[in-house]
Amino acid sequence: MNFLVLQHINIEHPGIFLKFMREDNIKIDTVELDENEKIPNLDPYDAMIVMGGPMDTWQEKTYPWLKPEKEAIYKFTCIKKKPYLGLCLGAQLLSEAIGGKVKKMNTPEIGVLDVSIINKDTLFKGLDKNLKVLQWHSYEVYDLPVNTILLAKSTMCQVQAFSQNSAFGLQFHVEQTNETVPQWGCVPEYKKALEETLGSNALDKFKQDVENNLSIFNKSAKIIYKNFIQTI
């Protein structure tokens, strides 16, 4: 199988999903959009994975590659109807591509938190109803099209996961490794949101919380990955 991965900053990559894909001998082509790499012809790819990033969906003037990225996501998911997995910003981009909306949250959702799975038919089959995840976002998806299925929610964010056909958007993260939070903590936009939400000394505690729950994240990621593969 051939997978296309779209990244918006080089330290925000598929994480442990890379390990799973390599174990399955999946060919991975990565496009670093923030370095002006171009999206290739979509025909050869069996699935697309789109990662998070410090930019927001509306910043097309600052990041002009967002517009062709949304067009590629629409073509891949709505025209070709091929499997898609979007994480954080990748979920928000999917929402806009299929006709949903994205808005700024009153309070960012950051930390090791719980989401409630409300549909376990596909991507979350085999997981507990209450899923522990990493959150680090200030915008959220809302007003999804009527043909979209809501898969998960939380107290702070009503759209934590959704699907349309074989396209899935996850607002949260399960792909993290022990390097994720230290690396992301160096990104100015992420650091600012973290400190404004949880305090100036929050990063060390956040790192420890992730370390303490890493095995849970990894197990959840493996189940989600296997379920996603089954859609191909």
Secondary structure by P-SEA (a helix, b strand, c coil): cbbbbbbccccccccaaaaaaaaabbbbbbbcccccccccccccccbbbbbbccccccccccccaaaaaaaaaaaaccccccbbbbccaaaaaaaaaaccbbbbbccccccccccccccccccccccccbbbbbbbccccccccccccccccccccccccccccccbbbbccccccccaaaaaaaacaaaaaaaaacccccaaaaaaaaaaaaaaaaaaaaaaaaaaaaaac
